[in-house]
Amino acid sequence: MLVRTGPATLTIWFDDLPIPAREGDSIAVALLAAGITSTRRTAISGTARGPYCMMGACFDCLATVDGRQNVQTCMTPVRDGMRVETQQGAAAVL
C-alpha cells in the first residue's frame, strides 16, 4: 500500500470521483495512492488492468484522459481538474 504524508494540493476526477493528487504525481501514482488499481478493461474478456511497470513499457495503465483514449497514466502528470475515465476495451481508431 502506498502511504503519503502531507496534504494533496490538486484534484483529478476518476470516473466522476474526486481523487486528491500532488504536483509532480503521475495519474497512476495519484490513483494508486487513492486505492484505485484498475484503469482499463481488456477488449476480449473485460479483465481489469492497471499500472504495472510504472515506466511506460507495458501499456497496462491505459485510460481515457480528458476525452483522449490510450493515455499511459504512469507517464502522464496530473493537472488540476483533469478527467480520467476507465477505458473499456479497445480504443477507437480515429
N, C-alpha and C positions, 0 to 999 in steps of 0.2 A: 504494500500500500504506500502510495506517495503521500508524504506528510509535508505540509507547508507551514511556515511561520509568517506572521505579519499579515496585514490586510491586502486584499486584491484592490486594484485601482480601476480595472476595466470590467465591462460586462459583455460577453458574447451570448448569442442565443443558439441553443441546440434543440432542434425540433420543438421550438417555441418555449423552451425552458431557459431561464436566465442562468448563466454559468459565470462565476467570478473568474477573473484572469488577471495576470500581471503583465506589465510592459515587458517585452522580450520573450514571453512564452510563445511556443508554437500552439496551434489549435489543439494538437494531440496532447500536449502537456496539460493544458487547461482542462480538457475533457477527462483525462486520467485522474487529475487531482480532484475532480468532482465525482469520481467513481463511475464514469461512463467509459466502457471498454469496447463498444461497437460503433462503427461509423458507416458501415455499409452491409448490404446483404448480397450474396452471390446470385448470379443470373440463373443458374440451373437449379440449385437446391434451396436457395434462400438462407443459407448458412450465414450467421453473423461473422463479420470480420472487423478487426480494429487494429490500432497501432501495434506493430510487431518489431521492426528493426530500428525505428526511430532515426533513420538516416537516409530515407528516400530510395532504398533499393528494392523493397518488396511490394509496394503498391497495395498493401492490405488496409491502409488507413484512408483510402479514398472516401470523399464525401462531396456533397454539393455545397458550395460556399458562395453566398450572395448570388445564387442562380446559376453559377458555373459548375458543371459536373467534372468529375475526375480530378479533384484538387487533393494533393497529398497533404493531409493535415499535419504530418510530422515535420514538413518543410515550410509551412505557411505560418508566418507570425500573426498573432491576434491583432485585431483592431477593434476599438470600442464600437459596440453596436453591430458587429458583423453577424450574419445569419448563416448558420451551419445546419444542414439537413442530412439525415441518413440517406445514403444513396441506395436506391432499390434496384438491384440487378445491374445489367449493363447500361452504360450511359448512351444516350442518343448521339449518333454521329451527325454533326452539322455540316 
